[in-house]
Amino acid sequence: MTYSKTPEESSQNIPENMLSPSYKLAALDEDFLLGDSMRGVRFMLEYAKAEEHLRNWGVASTVVVFGSARFKPDGPENHANWYNAARELGRIISERGGALNSKQSPRQNVVATGGGPGIMEAANRGAYDAGAPNIGFNITLPHEQVPNPYSTPDLTFQFHYFAMRKMHLAMRANALVVFPGGFGTMDELFEILCLRQTMKITTKLPIILFDEEFWTSTFNLQNLIDVGTINAEDLDLFSYANSAEEAWDKMLKGGLTAA
């Protein structure tokens, strides 16, 4: 490959071999770092960067709240009700769960979401109302999303890899509360259900589905039992709640420890 010097480089008598991309320090060579061969390194960096910030803030455990990004507080009645319930739940978790501890304590049951609008915004907003630190694990997508304004700035992350984002959502989770949502919400729900069913997560991790009517009308889980694709006891992996207070109570009964 031939490298053409700029007039400034020629006037400074910079050798051509020093201008080659191969001569750049690897850590400063963006083209190299974003190339195919460094995918594993980028994956590792996405783990390490978030991990460092979470540790610096003393975040020992989280409660993950997921749901549709499309709901707004001034939307249709059921959308507004779900939004407001998620906001109330974010406040309850933060006030009672240990997120207000000092980072030396450390902080427990910190609200964590996908960082976007809708239910995620509502839960972050509830934690914000309580004056508690809270987490937004954002993902780069073609049409969305920018972080909502309520996640703590130093705990607002952006991921390229869904797998690493999911890992951070799961690895500190003491509970998962899933509000009505679409494909992304279902993805997160079934990811955690699978990890619990297969005992990849061995600790008690209550999974709460918010609004029993929505979930039972969306999924015919009894049919999965009838055709033999899941066991009847797999339904014990989750429970339903219809209010923020009931969701909190179900988390406590499911093994969550408030600090």
TILOBA-171183 format. One record per residue (C-alpha): residue in one letter; x, y, z; residue number from 0; chain. Coordinates in steps of 0.05 Angstrom, whole numbers, plus 5000, padded with zeros to 4 digits. Example, Ala and Ser with C-alpha at 12.3 -4.5 7.8 and 13.67 -1.06 7.14 Angstrom:
<atoms>
+---------+------+------+------+-----+--------+
| residuo |    X |    Y |    Z | num | cadena |
+---------+------+------+------+-----+--------+
|       A | 5246 | 4910 | 5156 |   0 |      A |
|       S | 5273 | 4979 | 5143 |   1 |      A |
+---------+------+------+------+-----+--------+
</atoms>
This chain:
<atoms>
+---------+------+------+------+-----+--------+
| residuo |    X |    Y |    Z | num | cadena |
+---------+------+------+------+-----+--------+
|       M | 5000 | 5000 | 5000 |   0 |      A |
|       T | 5026 | 5069 | 4982 |   1 |      A |
|       Y | 5018 | 5126 | 5032 |   2 |      A |
|       S | 5018 | 5197 | 5006 |   3 |      A |
|       K | 5048 | 5250 | 5051 |   4 |      A |
|       T | 5013 | 5315 | 5063 |   5 |      A |
|       P | 5054 | 5378 | 5048 |   6 |      A |
|       E | 5062 | 5389 | 5123 |   7 |      A |
|       E | 5088 | 5318 | 5133 |   8 |      A |
|       S | 5137 | 5327 | 5076 |   9 |      A |
|       S | 5162 | 5392 | 5104 |  10 |      A |
|       Q | 5175 | 5359 | 5171 |  11 |      A |
|       N | 5213 | 5302 | 5138 |  12 |      A |
|       I | 5170 | 5249 | 5171 |  13 |      A |
|       P | 5190 | 5180 | 5145 |  14 |      A |
|       E | 5136 | 5145 | 5106 |  15 |      A |
|       N | 5139 | 5083 | 5150 |  16 |      A |
|       M | 5120 | 5125 | 5210 |  17 |      A |
|       L | 5057 | 5146 | 5174 |  18 |      A |
|       S | 5034 | 5075 | 5163 |  19 |      A |
|       P | 4973 | 5052 | 5204 |  20 |      A |
|       S | 5015 | 4994 | 5227 |  21 |      A |
|       Y | 5059 | 5043 | 5265 |  22 |      A |
|       K | 5002 | 5071 | 5307 |  23 |      A |
|       L | 4999 | 5050 | 5379 |  24 |      A |
|       A | 4947 | 4994 | 5380 |  25 |      A |
|       A | 4907 | 5027 | 5436 |  26 |      A |
|       L | 4901 | 5091 | 5395 |  27 |      A |
|       D | 4886 | 5058 | 5327 |  28 |      A |
|       E | 4811 | 5065 | 5319 |  29 |      A |
|       D | 4808 | 5028 | 5253 |  30 |      A |
|       F | 4844 | 4969 | 5285 |  31 |      A |
|       L | 4802 | 4969 | 5348 |  32 |      A |
|       L | 4737 | 4970 | 5308 |  33 |      A |
|       G | 4760 | 4914 | 5261 |  34 |      A |
|       D | 4734 | 4843 | 5261 |  35 |      A |
|       S | 4795 | 4814 | 5296 |  36 |      A |
|       M | 4783 | 4857 | 5357 |  37 |      A |
|       R | 4710 | 4838 | 5369 |  38 |      A |
|       G | 4730 | 4797 | 5430 |  39 |      A |
|       V | 4768 | 4856 | 5459 |  40 |      A |
|       R | 4709 | 4903 | 5448 |  41 |      A |
|       F | 4664 | 4853 | 5482 |  42 |      A |
|       M | 4712 | 4852 | 5542 |  43 |      A |
|       L | 4715 | 4928 | 5543 |  44 |      A |
|       E | 4639 | 4933 | 5547 |  45 |      A |
|       Y | 4641 | 4887 | 5608 |  46 |      A |
|       A | 4698 | 4923 | 5642 |  47 |      A |
|       K | 4675 | 4995 | 5633 |  48 |      A |
|       A | 4606 | 4984 | 5664 |  49 |      A |
|       E | 4635 | 4939 | 5718 |  50 |      A |
|       E | 4684 | 4993 | 5739 |  51 |      A |
|       H | 4630 | 5047 | 5745 |  52 |      A |
|       L | 4583 | 5001 | 5783 |  53 |      A |
|       R | 4637 | 4982 | 5832 |  54 |      A |
|       N | 4657 | 5055 | 5842 |  55 |      A |
|       W | 4585 | 5070 | 5861 |  56 |      A |
|       G | 4582 | 5011 | 5908 |  57 |      A |
|       V | 4526 | 4976 | 5870 |  58 |      A |
|       A | 4523 | 4905 | 5899 |  59 |      A |
|       S | 4455 | 4884 | 5872 |  60 |      A |
|       T | 4398 | 4908 | 5829 |  61 |      A |
|       V | 4324 | 4901 | 5816 |  62 |      A |
|       V | 4313 | 4900 | 5741 |  63 |      A |
|       V | 4249 | 4931 | 5714 |  64 |      A |
|       F | 4230 | 4921 | 5642 |  65 |      A |
|       G | 4170 | 4937 | 5598 |  66 |      A |
|       S | 4149 | 4973 | 5535 |  67 |      A |
|       A | 4187 | 5034 | 5512 |  68 |      A |
|       R | 4122 | 5061 | 5481 |  69 |      A |
|       F | 4083 | 5078 | 5544 |  70 |      A |
|       K | 4075 | 5150 | 5566 |  71 |      A |
|       P | 4044 | 5180 | 5629 |  72 |      A |
|       D | 3994 | 5219 | 5586 |  73 |      A |
|       G | 3979 | 5161 | 5538 |  74 |      A |
|       P | 3918 | 5116 | 5535 |  75 |      A |
|       E | 3891 | 5096 | 5603 |  76 |      A |
|       N | 3924 | 5028 | 5609 |  77 |      A |
|       H | 3990 | 5057 | 5584 |  78 |      A |
|       A | 3988 | 5113 | 5635 |  79 |      A |
|       N | 3968 | 5065 | 5690 |  80 |      A |
|       W | 4027 | 5019 | 5675 |  81 |      A |
|       Y | 4075 | 5078 | 5670 |  82 |      A |
|       N | 4052 | 5107 | 5737 |  83 |      A |
|       A | 4055 | 5039 | 5771 |  84 |      A |
|       A | 4127 | 5029 | 5747 |  85 |      A |
|       R | 4145 | 5098 | 5772 |  86 |      A |
|       E | 4115 | 5082 | 5840 |  87 |      A |
|       L | 4151 | 5015 | 5842 |  88 |      A |
|       G | 4217 | 5048 | 5826 |  89 |      A |
|       R | 4207 | 5094 | 5885 |  90 |      A |
|       I | 4187 | 5037 | 5932 |  91 |      A |
|       I | 4246 | 4994 | 5913 |  92 |      A |
|       S | 4294 | 5052 | 5922 |  93 |      A |
|       E | 4267 | 5075 | 5989 |  94 |      A |
|       R | 4261 | 5006 | 6020 |  95 |      A |
|       G | 4312 | 4963 | 5985 |  96 |      A |
|       G | 4378 | 4994 | 6003 |  97 |      A |
|       A | 4395 | 5037 | 5943 |  98 |      A |
|       L | 4401 | 5097 | 5990 |  99 |      A |
|       N | 4457 | 5064 | 6028 | 100 |      A |
|       S | 4526 | 5095 | 6023 | 101 |      A |
|       K | 4570 | 5062 | 5972 | 102 |      A |
|       Q | 4613 | 5034 | 6028 | 103 |      A |
|       S | 4553 | 4996 | 6056 | 104 |      A |
|       P | 4544 | 4978 | 5997 | 105 |      A |
|       R | 4482 | 4995 | 5957 | 106 |      A |
|       Q | 4431 | 4939 | 5948 | 107 |      A |
|       N | 4371 | 4930 | 5901 | 108 |      A |
|       V | 4388 | 4990 | 5858 | 109 |      A |
|       V | 4336 | 5000 | 5803 | 110 |      A |
|       A | 4364 | 4979 | 5736 | 111 |      A |
|       T | 4329 | 4985 | 5668 | 112 |      A |
|       G | 4344 | 4984 | 5594 | 113 |      A |
|       G | 4352 | 5059 | 5601 | 114 |      A |
|       G | 4302 | 5080 | 5548 | 115 |      A |
|       P | 4233 | 5112 | 5549 | 116 |      A |
|       G | 4166 | 5083 | 5572 | 117 |      A |
|       I | 4167 | 5034 | 5630 | 118 |      A |
|       M | 4242 | 5040 | 5635 | 119 |      A |
|       E | 4238 | 5115 | 5642 | 120 |      A |
|       A | 4182 | 5107 | 5694 | 121 |      A |
|       A | 4223 | 5060 | 5738 | 122 |      A |
|       N | 4285 | 5104 | 5734 | 123 |      A |
|       R | 4241 | 5164 | 5748 | 124 |      A |
|       G | 4213 | 5132 | 5811 | 125 |      A |
|       A | 4284 | 5120 | 5836 | 126 |      A |
|       Y | 4301 | 5191 | 5818 | 127 |      A |
|       D | 4240 | 5215 | 5858 | 128 |      A |
|       A | 4269 | 5179 | 5918 | 129 |      A |
|       G | 4337 | 5212 | 5909 | 130 |      A |
|       A | 4369 | 5144 | 5896 | 131 |      A |
|       P | 4422 | 5125 | 5845 | 132 |      A |
|       N | 4394 | 5082 | 5789 | 133 |      A |
|       I | 4420 | 5049 | 5726 | 134 |      A |
|       G | 4405 | 5053 | 5652 | 135 |      A |
|       F | 4435 | 4999 | 5608 | 136 |      A |
|       N | 4423 | 5029 | 5539 | 137 |      A |
|       I | 4435 | 4994 | 5472 | 138 |      A |
|       T | 4452 | 5025 | 5405 | 139 |      A |
|       L | 4394 | 5014 | 5357 | 140 |      A |
|       P | 4378 | 5043 | 5288 | 141 |      A |
|       H | 4316 | 5081 | 5309 | 142 |      A |
|       E | 4322 | 5086 | 5384 | 143 |      A |
|       Q | 4343 | 5099 | 5437 | 144 |      A |
|       V | 4371 | 5157 | 5475 | 145 |      A |
|       P | 4375 | 5150 | 5551 | 146 |      A |
|       N | 4317 | 5176 | 5591 | 147 |      A |
|       P | 4334 | 5237 | 5634 | 148 |      A |
|       Y | 4325 | 5201 | 5701 | 149 |      A |
|       S | 4380 | 5149 | 5703 | 150 |      A |
|       T | 4441 | 5171 | 5744 | 151 |      A |
|       P | 4490 | 5202 | 5694 | 152 |      A |
|       D | 4550 | 5162 | 5719 | 153 |      A |
|       L | 4508 | 5098 | 5716 | 154 |      A |
|       T | 4481 | 5109 | 5646 | 155 |      A |
|       F | 4515 | 5062 | 5597 | 156 |      A |
|       Q | 4513 | 5049 | 5523 | 157 |      A |
|       F | 4525 | 4979 | 5495 | 158 |      A |
|       H | 4535 | 4954 | 5424 | 159 |      A |
|       Y | 4528 | 4880 | 5442 | 160 |      A |
|       F | 4460 | 4855 | 5467 | 161 |      A |
|       A | 4495 | 4796 | 5499 | 162 |      A |
|       M | 4538 | 4840 | 5544 | 163 |      A |
|       R | 4480 | 4885 | 5561 | 164 |      A |
|       K | 4440 | 4823 | 5582 | 165 |      A |
|       M | 4498 | 4798 | 5624 | 166 |      A |
|       H | 4501 | 4863 | 5663 | 167 |      A |
|       L | 4425 | 4863 | 5671 | 168 |      A |
|       A | 4427 | 4792 | 5699 | 169 |      A |
|       M | 4492 | 4786 | 5739 | 170 |      A |
|       R | 4472 | 4831 | 5798 | 171 |      A |
|       A | 4397 | 4821 | 5795 | 172 |      A |
|       N | 4360 | 4804 | 5859 | 173 |      A |
|       A | 4293 | 4808 | 5824 | 174 |      A |
|       L | 4261 | 4821 | 5757 | 175 |      A |
|       V | 4195 | 4858 | 5747 | 176 |      A |
|       V | 4166 | 4855 | 5677 | 177 |      A |
|       F | 4111 | 4902 | 5656 | 178 |      A |
|       P | 4072 | 4893 | 5591 | 179 |      A |
|       G | 4115 | 4901 | 5530 | 180 |      A |
|       G | 4135 | 4875 | 5462 | 181 |      A |
|       F | 4191 | 4833 | 5433 | 182 |      A |
|       G | 4247 | 4866 | 5472 | 183 |      A |
|       T | 4209 | 4857 | 5537 | 184 |      A |
|       M | 4194 | 4784 | 5522 | 185 |      A |
|       D | 4267 | 4774 | 5504 | 186 |      A |
|       E | 4290 | 4797 | 5572 | 187 |      A |
|       L | 4236 | 4758 | 5608 | 188 |      A |
|       F | 4250 | 4692 | 5574 | 189 |      A |
|       E | 4325 | 4702 | 5581 | 190 |      A |
|       I | 4319 | 4705 | 5657 | 191 |      A |
|       L | 4266 | 4650 | 5659 | 192 |      A |
|       C | 4313 | 4604 | 5620 | 193 |      A |
|       L | 4371 | 4620 | 5666 | 194 |      A |
|       R | 4329 | 4602 | 5726 | 195 |      A |
|       Q | 4298 | 4540 | 5695 | 196 |      A |
|       T | 4367 | 4513 | 5676 | 197 |      A |
|       M | 4397 | 4533 | 5743 | 198 |      A |
|       K | 4448 | 4579 | 5711 | 199 |      A |
|       I | 4422 | 4627 | 5763 | 200 |      A |
|       T | 4421 | 4587 | 5827 | 201 |      A |
|       T | 4403 | 4641 | 5877 | 202 |      A |
|       K | 4331 | 4660 | 5893 | 203 |      A |
|       L | 4310 | 4710 | 5841 | 204 |      A |
|       P | 4236 | 4729 | 5843 | 205 |      A |
|       I | 4207 | 4743 | 5774 | 206 |      A |
|       I | 4144 | 4785 | 5777 | 207 |      A |
|       L | 4097 | 4794 | 5718 | 208 |      A |
|       F | 4059 | 4859 | 5726 | 209 |      A |
|       D | 3984 | 4858 | 5707 | 210 |      A |
|       E | 3961 | 4786 | 5710 | 211 |      A |
|       E | 3905 | 4797 | 5659 | 212 |      A |
|       F | 3955 | 4821 | 5606 | 213 |      A |
|       W | 4002 | 4762 | 5615 | 214 |      A |
|       T | 3950 | 4707 | 5620 | 215 |      A |
|       S | 3915 | 4733 | 5557 | 216 |      A |
|       T | 3982 | 4740 | 5520 | 217 |      A |
|       F | 4010 | 4670 | 5536 | 218 |      A |
|       N | 3974 | 4604 | 5543 | 219 |      A |
|       L | 4026 | 4572 | 5587 | 220 |      A |
|       Q | 3980 | 4515 | 5606 | 221 |      A |
|       N | 3985 | 4493 | 5533 | 222 |      A |
|       L | 4061 | 4487 | 5541 | 223 |      A |
|       I | 4049 | 4440 | 5599 | 224 |      A |
|       D | 3996 | 4401 | 5562 | 225 |      A |
|       V | 4041 | 4388 | 5502 | 226 |      A |
|       G | 4101 | 4372 | 5547 | 227 |      A |
|       T | 4148 | 4429 | 5530 | 228 |      A |
|       I | 4153 | 4453 | 5602 | 229 |      A |
|       N | 4138 | 4422 | 5670 | 230 |      A |
|       A | 4080 | 4445 | 5713 | 231 |      A |
|       E | 4130 | 4466 | 5767 | 232 |      A |
|       D | 4163 | 4514 | 5718 | 233 |      A |
|       L | 4104 | 4561 | 5730 | 234 |      A |
|       D | 4131 | 4569 | 5801 | 235 |      A |
|       L | 4189 | 4608 | 5772 | 236 |      A |
|       F | 4146 | 4671 | 5769 | 237 |      A |
|       S | 4086 | 4704 | 5801 | 238 |      A |
|       Y | 4037 | 4759 | 5783 | 239 |      A |
|       A | 4025 | 4827 | 5814 | 240 |      A |
|       N | 3973 | 4880 | 5799 | 241 |      A |
|       S | 4000 | 4939 | 5839 | 242 |      A |
|       A | 4068 | 4967 | 5859 | 243 |      A |
|       E | 4058 | 4948 | 5932 | 244 |      A |
|       E | 4038 | 4877 | 5913 | 245 |      A |
|       A | 4100 | 4871 | 5868 | 246 |      A |
|       W | 4145 | 4893 | 5926 | 247 |      A |
|       D | 4110 | 4843 | 5972 | 248 |      A |
|       K | 4118 | 4787 | 5922 | 249 |      A |
|       M | 4193 | 4803 | 5916 | 250 |      A |
|       L | 4202 | 4798 | 5991 | 251 |      A |
|       K | 4163 | 4733 | 5994 | 252 |      A |
|       G | 4204 | 4707 | 5936 | 253 |      A |
|       G | 4270 | 4716 | 5974 | 254 |      A |
|       L | 4292 | 4788 | 5962 | 255 |      A |
|       T | 4326 | 4817 | 6023 | 256 |      A |
|       A | 4316 | 4891 | 6036 | 257 |      A |
|       A | 4379 | 4923 | 6063 | 258 |      A |
+---------+------+------+------+-----+--------+
</atoms>
